[in-house]
């Protein structure tokens, strides 16, 4: 399955990734408490479609299976569930809300 980069990018931003422009569009995940994490992915400028190979690489960068990455992009996997998966996988620490 191919996806449009703009659709994937919009979904990532909705799920807590912040975009930074450069030679590529970089997306770093920030926890719900605002802490920057080491979880990131990127898209290249000028790419009209993201094919299965690129989507698979993005899934790995986001610490997800390809199936779960599709769910993240399509929205059944919400931000809370995604963050829980990152904590359970040991990719980020458990977050406590600010007081």
C-alpha positions, 0 to 999 in steps of 0.5 A: 500500500502506498500513502501520500506523504502529506497524509502521513505527516499530518497524522504524525503531528496529531499523534505528538510528533513535532515537525522540523524542516531541513533537507528532509522533514524530521518528526520527533516524538514529544510525550504528552508532558512535553518531553522530547524523546529519541523516537523520530522519523523523516520524510523526503521533500519531493517524494510523491508517494511513500511505498511499502519499503519507506513505510516499513522504515518509518514504522521501525523508526517509530518503534512499531510494527508495520501493522501498528504504524498503519493503525497510528496513521489511520487513527485507531491507535491513539496517542495514549495507546502509542505512548503506552507502547513506547513505555512498555517497549522501554523506548521512553520512560513512564511519564508523570503529569506535571503538578 
